[in-house]
Amino acid sequence: MNFLVDAQLPRRLAYRLRDADHDAVHTLDLPNGNRSTDAELCEISAREQRIVIMKDADFVSSFLLAHQPYKLLLISVGNIRNADLEKLFVRPVPRLLRPLPRMTVLS
């Protein structure tokens, strides 16, 4: 699976996804880094069929209205340690995303 990890999430999450044989990019790896706009993220997501992973609930509205990005995984677990986030997220990714159409909320 291809992922685009947003700025509110640790870059280490992209590394863990890569370790699990996924293609993952963090916004820090993009030309504009964490200054990348939502429109840029949507364009990259659509072009490269990347699932955008983020904590920004405001992005859901644009997702529902414009049907962008390609797919969205919204993380709503509140403030937890990065290591705990990785444990919650990386292992079950294939199981979580396989049956889902375009948007998932992990909470």
C-alpha positions in Angstrom: 0.0 0.0 0.0 1.1 3.6 -0.6 0.8 6.1 2.2 1.3 9.9 2.7 1.8 10.7 6.4 0.8 14.2 7.3 2.8 16.7 9.4 0.9 16.2 12.6 2.1 12.6 12.8 5.7 11.6 13.4 8.0 10.9 10.5 8.9 7.7 12.3 5.4 6.4 11.4 6.4 6.5 7.7 9.6 4.6 8.6 7.6 1.9 10.4 5.3 1.6 7.4 8.3 1.1 5.1 9.6 -1.5 7.5 6.3 -3.3 7.0 6.9 -3.3 3.2 4.6 -0.4 2.4 5.5 2.7 0.3 5.3 5.6 2.8 6.2 9.2 2.4 6.0 11.9 5.2 5.2 15.5 4.3 8.8 16.4 5.4 10.0 14.3 2.4 8.0 16.5 -0.1 9.5 19.4 -1.9 7.6 21.9 0.3 7.9 19.8 3.4 5.4 20.5 6.1 4.4 23.6 4.3 2.7 21.5 1.6 -0.9 22.6 1.1 -4.0 20.4 1.4 -4.4 20.8 -2.4 -0.8 19.5 -2.9 -1.5 16.6 -0.6 -4.6 15.7 -2.5 -2.9 16.0 -5.9 0.0 13.7 -4.8 -2.5 11.3 -3.2 -4.5 11.1 -6.4 -1.6 10.9 -8.8 0.3 8.2 -6.7 -2.8 6.5 -5.2 -1.6 7.2 -1.7 -3.7 6.9 1.4 -3.3 10.1 3.3 -2.9 9.5 7.1 -3.7 12.5 9.3 -5.1 13.8 12.5 -6.7 16.9 11.0 -10.5 16.4 11.3 -11.1 19.6 9.2 -9.7 17.7 6.2 -12.7 15.3 6.4 -15.0 18.1 5.1 -13.0 18.6 2.0 -12.7 14.9 1.5 -16.4 14.5 1.6 -17.2 17.5 -0.6 -14.4 17.1 -3.2 -13.8 13.4 -3.0 -10.1 14.1 -2.4 -7.6 12.7 -1.5 -7.6 9.3 -3.1 -8.2 7.7 0.3 -8.1 9.1 3.9 -7.2 7.5 7.2 -8.1 9.8 10.0 -6.3 9.2 13.3 -8.3 10.3 16.3 -6.6 8.7 19.3 -5.8 12.0 21.0 -2.4 12.6 22.5 -0.5 9.4 22.9 3.2 8.5 22.8 4.6 8.0 19.3 5.6 4.4 20.2 2.0 3.6 21.2 0.7 5.1 18.0 3.0 2.9 16.0 1.8 -0.2 17.9 -1.8 0.7 17.3 -1.4 1.5 13.7 1.3 -0.4 11.8 0.5 -4.0 12.6 -3.2 -3.9 11.7 -3.0 -1.6 8.5 -3.7 -4.3 5.9 -6.6 -5.7 7.9 -8.0 -2.2 8.5 -7.8 -1.0 4.9 -8.7 -4.0 2.9 -12.5 -3.8 3.2 -12.8 0.0 3.3 -14.0 2.2 0.5 -12.3 5.6 0.7 -12.2 6.8 4.3 -11.3 5.2 7.7 -11.2 6.6 11.2 -8.8 5.0 13.6 -9.7 5.9 17.2 
